[in-house]
Amino acid sequence: MLRLHNALANGIEERVREEQDADLAEATDRYDLEFRMRKQDRLSGGSYWSNGNNR
């Protein structure tokens, strides 16, 4: 049962990541890309500056 749950969870996470990547790939320029990245960051509850990605 646990294996099934983990497989489903991993599949969902992968799908979300693919959708996010596809959204970023549609950016028309650098500013649009940064806007989309910030939007995704806000929706995920994370913060670009607090999670160490600014290095």
Buried (B, 14 or more C-beta within 10 A) or exposed (E): EEEEEEEEEEEEEEEEEEEBEEEEEEBEEEEEBEEBBEEBBEEEEEEBEEEEEEE
